[in-house]
Amino acid sequence: MLAAAPINAQVIISVTTDTGIERARKVFGARHTVVRYPFDFSWSVRRFLGAVKPDVVLLMELEIWPNF
């Protein structure tokens, strides 16, 4: 799916664990930005989303973040 992203699309992958960030950087390399997802506090999530300003959000985990 990420391979089908338009060339001018900026893809940001957020992860919550050390293993996740290591794996995402290995898999996606320099093609996409990999960042740590903020703690699940409403102010933290709001700040993160305000900085990133996503057009689309795709959730790939089974966990649900109530403040997202």
Buried (B, 14 or more C-beta within 10 A) or exposed (E): EEEEEEEEEEBEBBBBEEEBBEEBBEEBEEEBBBEEBBEBEEEEBEEBEEEBEEEEEEEEEEEEEEEB
